[in-house]
Amino acid sequence: MVSGMKVFYHLHTGELVTFPDELRWGGEVEEEFWGIEIAKIEENFHEYVAFNVMESHESFQVIEDYIETIAEKDVREKFENIIQRKKPFQQFKYLLFDYPVLRERWFLYKDERYREYVQEQVDNYNRIEKFKTI
């Protein structure tokens, strides 16, 4: 999921609808650009499931978990130290450029963790819907 975006899944068609989250973007969403998407959700909210993006502390935990998978102790320690600095996400990103293999592994790891995060939300939605039918 894209950070700063609201993401909705249409239960019948599988369509994804996204538009900026005004709270995360720090301003009002421009209806000129996003009006159609916003109207779809507002008019048929009951037909959509809203997905939440990871909070920054959750994203940071994913980074910490990934760093724990780095086998080479000295490299792992570099990453552990770098994320303790100011702007840890940026620092992590820049250090990954020095380690192309770890960078590729990071993308695979992050994708898998994000899929798990979304799947948890789907599972929670399904449990709630099942409970409603009981």
Secondary structure, DSSP 8 states (H G I E B T S, - for coil): --TTEEEEEETTT--EEEEE-HHHHTS---HHHHHHHHHHHHHTGGGEEEE----HHHHHHHHHHHHHT---HHHHHHHHHHTTSSSHHHHHHHHHTT-HHHHHHHHHHHHHHHHHHHHHHHHHHHHHHHHHH-
